[in-house]
Amino acid sequence: MAERSEGLAHDDETHLAAALEWLCLAQDVLEERSDAGGVSAGWSFEDGWLPGYPETTGYIIETFIDAAEALECPDLIGRAHRMIDWELSLQHANGAFPGHYGEPGSKPVIFNTGQIIHGLLAGHSRLGRPECLPAAMRAAGWLAEQQDSDGCWRRSQHNDIPHTYDTRTSWALLRAGLISHEAKLQSVAMRQLNWALQQQDDDGWFANNAFTLGAAPFTHTIGYAISGFLESGLLLGDDRYLCAARKAARAVANIQRNDGWLAGAYGRNWTPKASYCCLTGVAQMAVNWAVLAVSCGDVEFANHARLALAYLKRHHRVTARDAVIRGGMAGSYPIWGAYERFCYPAWAAKFFADAVMLLGRIVT
């Protein structure tokens, strides 16, 4: 299973089907375990298949629903239902969801709970699950209780520091508020988004956007921050949030290489802080650029999305003999890069699949 150089890209359906087959395997390996129904966090050279990951299973639910239609594969809907069943079994009495792998004693985390809300709302609005909206509202209530008066979430945080990329949590809160007609949740979401606006430099870069204090943010968390602003701006029709998303997305587009490559992390002034590529972040940027092109009419971003997807497809092995690699997406290229080193994280395959489906909607 040695790392190899770039390979040939195939057609979109081949790549999408392979990514979903890998994600199905990541769910199947948990059968007969306490985390059955969830999706493994991924496969690593050190530990093999990892436990089910509540956070990422949450937003993988949405991908399975979309892919069921794109691939005409209704079995994926049944799998999404099983993911929802597992998530619901984990919810605490106060509405929060456990962080990390959901093991006993695992403390709730703001971002993780937010991403599970995305999946629950998909269960409500797209699968007709009556228990999903009340569960999402309990989780949203817990998030509201954790917020400080300036809009920042400082409690129940990963590594005990605030994160600008919680804009993606605010997006979940905003969705919940709009669906339930709860104005309070919209206010909570906007307070965090307004705090996050203050973290953006004039050139679009976000401060306080890494996993650890003072570190340069991975392209992964940059992609998260942009998506939260972008999707929230679209829901609200708020140009402040859309402009923040565009500013950062345009800055990343300006430093994208002609082959689609992006550095794994960027410091202030968009200074590259890594020689490897964060494939996960490239997939997220492909999604962000595609949304800007499709939903906002910013056609300038369409080619950047295509370049990113083409780069990802060349690093997506659809014919590998080993099932743990075939269809999966490494966290970094080379695979020993610092982001999810020697690992195929489930969310990398998820965002790659999302990018393939979204790019199919861009008309040349």
Secondary structure, 3 states (H helix, E strand, C coil): CCCCCCCCCCCHHHHHHHHHHHHHHHHHCCCCCCCCCCCECEEECCCEECCECHHHHHHHHHHHHHHHHHCCCCHHHHHHHHHHHHHHHHCCCCCCCECCCCCCCCCECHHHHHHHHHHHHHHHHHHCCCCHHHHHHHHHHHHHHHECCCCCECCCCHHHCCCHHHHHHHHHHHHHHHHHCCHHHHHHHHHHHHHHHCCECCCCCECCCCCCCCCCCEHHHHHHHHHHHHHHHHHHCCHHHHHHHHHHHHHHHHHCCCCCCCCCEEEHHHEECCCCEEHHHHHHHHHHHHHHHHHCCCHHHHHHHHHHHHHHHHCCCCCCCCCCCCCCCCCEECCCCCCCCCEEEHHHHHHHHHHHHHHCCCCC
